[in-house]
Amino acid sequence: MIGRLIDKAALTLLLTAGLYLFFLNAEFGIPVSCALALVCMALGRYLYKKRPGARRITVSQAEAALMAVAMMGEDEARDALRTLTGLDDAVFLIRHPEDALSLGELYALWRGAGDGATVVLTCGVDAAAARFAKARSLELIDRAVIIKRIRKTGLCVPEEPPAPPVAHRLRRLWDGIRPRPRMLAYALSLMAMYLATGRALCLICALGVMAVAGAKGIQSCC
C-alpha cells in the first residue's frame, strides 16, 4: 500500500515537472507555467477518474457495504452473501467484520459440514483456523474476499445521492467568494506581469480577477 502511494506521488511529481518545463520552454514565464501545469494535472486527474471502466468502488466503500450486510437480519444477510458469491449450498456465517473466526468455531462448523465444505463469512480468519481449513480442504470466503468481490461488482454498495446540478454547484462556488483587498493586489500583480512580459494570458487573468472583485463588491453593497 505504501509502495503504491510512493509510486503515485513520484509519477505525479514527474508529470507536473514535465508540464512545467514544457510551458516554460514555450516562454510562458515561471508563474504562468506553474499555474498551467497545475491546471493540466487537475484536468488530467479528473479525466482519469472518469475514464470508461474505471474502478469507482473504494476500499472504504466496500468495507461500509460489508458492514451494512453484517448488520442486516439473518435471512437478508444470507441472501446478500448468496448474491455476492453466487453460492447457494455454502455455510454462511454472519459476524462483525472486525472479528476473526477462531479454530474452535471453525472446528464446530467442520463437525457439521464435513471436509471440502465452503464457508462464507463476513469476518476474517485467524492463523490456526486458516491452517485447519487448508488441512481439511475447506474453502473459506472471508472478509477480504468479499470486499474484493464488492469492489469488482459494485453489488450491495448503497447508492450515493445524485450530485447537485452544475448550475447549483457554480452558484455555491460563486457565493463562497468573498471580496478581499488581496484580490486587488492579485490583479495588480498580474497586470504588472503583463506589462513586463507582454503575455495576453496575464492580462486576461488580471481583468478576470478585477471583474470578479467588482461584481462581488457590488453584490455585497446591494
Order of alpha helices (4+ residues) and beta strands (2+ residues): alpha-alpha-alpha-alpha-beta-beta-alpha-beta-beta-alpha-beta-alpha-alpha-alpha-alpha
